[in-house]
Amino acid sequence: MEKGRIWQGLAIMLGLILCGAMFPIGVKELKSYDRTVSVKGLCEREVKADKVIWPIRFKVVGNELNPVYNEIERKNGIIAAYLRDGGIDASEITVSSPILSDKFAQEYGNSDRLYRFVATSTVTVCTKDVDKVLALMAGQQQLIRNGISQENEWEARPQFSYESLNDIKPEMIQEATQNAREVALKFAQDSQSKVGKIKQANQGTFTIEDRDSNTPHIKKVRVVTNVVYYLKK
């Protein structure tokens, strides 16, 4: 009985010795998980817009209402024909109701206005065939020869957009993540460490902007990923 207690005590003592020997190793291993590096990965691409909304806005002035409306209908027809001849489908053309202003009925402004009525009409193209619209925009002198001069207003400027972001998202995220890992590897090399698994990752927000003010049909897509890696010796 006494011999059994001795062996039991020796077993407990041996276990305590082993635990004491493993404790520093465990602490060191746990501390290694506290060492991390936070890096950013960037991916940028230039893409061509795949949708355009082009409002063609013009004004007609006159002192008689019927001639003003007749002139609007005539010019709307010229614009619609120009667009169809350029390959734009009729379903992609919208003619808005004209906006009429009676200058003589206004209580403010000069009373010696040359024309009483000023009507504004807008013909809008909405299409995914950006190349056709670019060609039509380049040939607008044909409209000018027919007395149609566009209004130089912010609301009348063409709007180019890129709607195929989901098609390139996976590749861009992968490239940005790879870029982040390259940054982490360089940091680890400088600190004599190794890059471990990902602790936390945030893909970031995609932004789409005009490449520049002169070519709004060329877009710059950008994403920044934030990745936290474990570092180990």
N, C-alpha and C positions, 0 to 999 in steps of 0.2 A: 504493500500500500504506500509506504513511504517512498519506495523506489519510483513508483508511478508518478507521484507528485514532483519528484526531482526531474523526471523527463518532461513532464508538463511545463515546469518552470523554465527548463532549458529551451523548449520549443517557443514559449512566449518571448524569452529573451532574444532568441535568434530572429524571431519575427520583427521585434522592435529594432534590432540592429539593421536588418534589411530595409525596413521602412525608413530608418534614418539615412541610410545610404542612398535610397532612391529619391528622398525628398528634395535635395538640391537639383537633381536632374529634372524633376517634375516642375519645380519653380522656374528653372531656366526655360523649360519648354513653354510654360504658360507665359512667361515674359516675352518670348519670341512672338507670340500672337498679339502683343501690344504694339509691336513695331509695324507701322504702316506708312504708306506714301500716297498722297492725293495728287492726281495729275489730271490734266485736261487734254482731250484729243479733238482735233479740228479736221473737218472735211468740207471742202468747197467745190462747187461745180457750176459751170455756166451752161444754161439750157435755153432752148428757144421757146418762146411763148406758144401755147397751143390753143389759145382762145383770144379773140379780140372783139371789143365792142367799139364801133366807130360811129359816133353821131355826126351827121352832116347838117349843120344848122345855118340858116340864112334868114335874111329879113326882106320884107317887101313893104314899101311905103306908098301912100297915095291919099287922095282926098275923097275918093269914092270907094265905098265898101265892096261892091261887087267886082270891080276891076282888080282890087287887091286880092280877093279870094281866087279869082280866075288866074291871076299871075302865080299865086302859090300852087294851085293845082298843076299849072303848066310846068313849073320848075320841079315840083315833086315827081312828075312823070319823067322829066329829063334825067333826074338823079336815079330813079328806079331803073330806067332803061340802061343807063351807064353802068350801074352795078350788075344788072343781069348779063349785059354784054361782057362784063369782066369775069363771069363765071360764078357770081353769087346767086344762090337759089332764092326764089321768091319768098320761101318760108323763113328766110334769114333776114328779110327786110321788113322794117316796121315804120309806118308813117304816122307820126303823132298828130293830134289835133293842133292847129295853129293857135298861138297865143296873141290876142289882139289888144292893142292899146289905143284908146282914143285920147289924143293929146289935148283936144279942145275941151274935153269933159273934165280934165284935171284942174284942181283948184290951185295948183302951184306951178311954177315955171313961167316962161315968157309966153305972152299971148300972140306973138308974131311968128309962131312956128310955121315952117314952110309946108309941112304935110300934117294932115289931121290923124291919119291912121298909120300905125306901125305894127305889122304882123310878123311874128317869128314862127318859123316852121322847122321841124327836125325830122330827118329821115335817118333811121338807125340801122346799122348792120351789126348782127351778132352771129359770129361764125367761128368755127375751129380751123378754117382754112386761112391761116395767117398770111401765107405767101400771096394769095390772091388780093387780099386787102392791101398789103404793102405795095403791090403793083398798081392797084387802083389809086392809092394815095399819091404815088409818084406821077401818075398821069392826070392829075386834077386840072391841068390847064384846059382840058376839054370842057369841064364844067365852067371854068372862068370865061371861056369864049361864049358860053351860053348865058352869061350874065349872072352866074351863081358864084358868089364869093362867100366863103365860110366865115362865120363869126369867130373871132379870136378870143374865145372865152374858156375858162378852165373847165366848165361843165361840158364843153364841146370837144375836148381833147380825146383822142382814142385811148382806150384802156386795154392794155395787154396783160394777160394773166397766164399762169402755169398751173394746170389742174391735174397733172400726172405725177404728183409728188409721191404717192404711194408706190409707184413703180420703181422709184430709185431709193426709197427710204432704207430698205434692208442693206443694200450695198454701201450707202453712205454711213450708216451706223457702224457697219463692220469696219469700214476704212477709218472712221474716227476712233473706234475702240483700238484698232491696231496702232494708230498713231499715238494714243495714250499709253499703250504698253511699251512702245519704243522709248517714250519719255521716261517711263518708270524704269526700264532696263538701264538707261543711261544714268539715272539717279542711283540705282542700286550698284552699278559698277563703280561710281565715284565714292560710294560709302562702303564698298567692299561687302555688299550684301547680295542676296538673290531675291528675285521677284517670286512671290508665292501666288496663292489663289486670290480671286477678286473678293474683297470684303463687301463692297458696296458700289453700285453703278447707277448713273443717271444719264439717260441718253440726251437730255437737253431739249431745247426747242428749235425747231426748224424755222428759218427765216428766208423769205423770198423777196428780193429787191431788184430794182432795175440795175443793170450793170453800169449804166451812166445815163445822163439826161438826153443824149442824142440817139440812143438805141434802146428805147423802152421795150422792144420786142425781144431783147436778150436779157435773161434773168440770171441773177446770182443766187444760188441756193446754198445755204450755210447751216451747219449743225456743229455744236460743241458738246462733247460728252464729258462727264465728270466721273472718274473711276478711282476707287480706293483699293490699293493692293496691299496684301500682307508682305512684309519683308522678313527674310530669314537669313541666318548666317550660312 
